[in-house]
Amino acid sequence: MRVVKRVVLITGHYWGSKRWAGFHWIADAFARRGWHVTFFTASISHLSRLIRDYRFQYPIRAEAGKVYEVRDNIDSFVWFTPWHPANLRSHILNRFSMPLFATYGDFHLNEGQEALEEADLLVFESTPGLLLYRRSRQLNPKATCIYRVSDDLRLLKSHPAVIREEERIVENFDLVSVPSRYIYDKFRTLPNVRLQHHGIRKELFDGEVDNPYDCTDVPNAVFVGSARLDVDFLRRAARLFPDWQFHIIGPIEAVPEAANIHRYGELRHEETIPYIVHADIGLHTMQYSPGAESFTDSLKVIQYAYCRLPIVTPEFLKSGRSNKFYYRPGDDSSIETALREAAGFDRQSIDTSQIRSWGDLVDEFIAVATNP
């Protein structure tokens, strides 16, 4: 008789990536609670090559179709398909591809099918993997299904077939879990929606780590992320405060050249922790696009807040957090004011008691799965 509970996390992320996102930490938390995890990578195909998808730096093709044990209680599976629903950047092409892309969930699952059939819990991320929901229900009608809306599909400019599928199935999930108030408001009429912020592995931030900064007598401001950096803000800030040091961590190409701007490229999560712990200011300086308001409580915001960092961020990301300082994009005066106020903020006044661990979030998922 099988005792170990099984969860399949259907995501766009790859387990072995340097870029650990929320679903990596959710997998880690499930495994620590004794669940068997299958980290199911979807939304990758030959079309992904056309956009130079970063996941191809990893052995995606070699691992496709097979389940690999990557750690105690965690398997990795890559569902590589001939194509997947990708925005074709043309209204006409998107419209005519709707019938084809709607069949994405019908592709052969190889060894991933058994994982879906045996799961006690299926957790879907907001990706084209949603098109596998109805087939998963047919394969395993008894499994609990949770939709973790990590990102707004419209902000991601997902193909219309994915957005339409979300609209069709969202009411059928046992739980719709959202990480920000902005996304919550989009689903607020559903009885199965709950606002559940991202968590962190608190013990990783609580331990002693060496200070990586050479200059500690001036403010060190850090940005951690993979995209959407407001490069104009960075250029202006470096000019306004030539003695301050600005540190950019992530695979971002267009970082301005300046003596006080330091670019580190992509680091593994554990390597970024000292830069956050010992920073003076957290930069949540993002470019705007419709729907970017959903990033008010992004993972980096939670990490900055837990380390009691004042956060400098654009006005469109306003929230109720007392440690946020806002600027108007393109405006020197407001950028200078936000940075000066952040540098003078009393960090000890930041309340971290409401910040959750990933284990807290997973415990709520488990409660849904075990107490239907």
Secondary structure, DSSP 8 states (H G I E B T S, - for coil): ---S-EEEEEESS-TT-S---HHHHHHHHHHHTT-EEEEEEEEEEHHHHHTT-GGGGSSHHHHBT-EEEEETTEEEEEEEES------S-HHHHHHTHHHHTTGGGS--TTHHHHHHH-SEEEEESSGGGGGHHHHHHH-TTSEEEEE--S-TTTTT--HHHHHHHHHHGGGSSEEEESSHHHHHHTTT-TTEEE----B-HHHHHS------S--SS-EEEEE-SS-B-HHHHHHHHHH-TTSEEEEESS-S-----TTEEEEE---HHHHHHHHHT-SEEE--B---TTGGGGGG-HHHHHHHHTT--EEEEGGG--S-TTEEEE-TT-HHHHHHHHHHHHTS-GGG---TT--BHHHHHHHHHHHHH--
